[in-house]
């Protein structure tokens, strides 16, 4: 059962790691809204790295953001969080592969494997948290500007890149939780067996000691 949970956590973590990269590279983090009475012949969409415009003929043009220091703070923070998410996911995958019970790395040192698997689960949780914070923060700014009646700039809607990011975060959080639960259950099973063995051994030693001392007492008082 534990090996099944570890394999499941590995696949969930790998899926979350792939989706995090796909979300980071996706151009559609936000798209210009088509609502209102004005008929728009062009659309604008952006992500963390560039802004693109397309017309009704399907021709599009993209340009990178000129400088990091002129960008809003939430975009800079989302960049850092998404990159950290991919790094944490990479460490989580490596630690999980090494710490799996069926892995031949580290031989039969299951205690060390369990500790490494726990570290992998923590990395997956960090990956999920970083991705969730990044995409949720970005989406919160989109909705705030959209419903602000005094905002005079272009209003945007949530793009597909954010939905991919939310899916990545959920998979990573499930992977970390599943891996930590598997390691905790394995540790509890091992600890529950120790008191029984210790009590049995003590009982046997006590029985042997009583059996050995009985002839001596009998011999001392036999001829009184």
Buried (B, 14 or more C-beta within 10 A) or exposed (E): EBEEBBBBBBEBBBBBBBBBBBBBEBBBBBBBBEEEEEEEEEBBBBBBBEBBBBEEEEEBEBEEBEEEEEBEEEBEBBBEBBBBBBBBBEBBBBBBBBBBBEBEEEEEEBEEBBBBBBBBBBBBBBBBBBBBBBBBBBBEBBEEBBEEEEEEEEBBBBBBBBBBBBBBBBBBBBBBBBBBBBBEEBBEEEEEEEEEEEEEEEEEEEEEEEEEEEEEEEEEEEEE
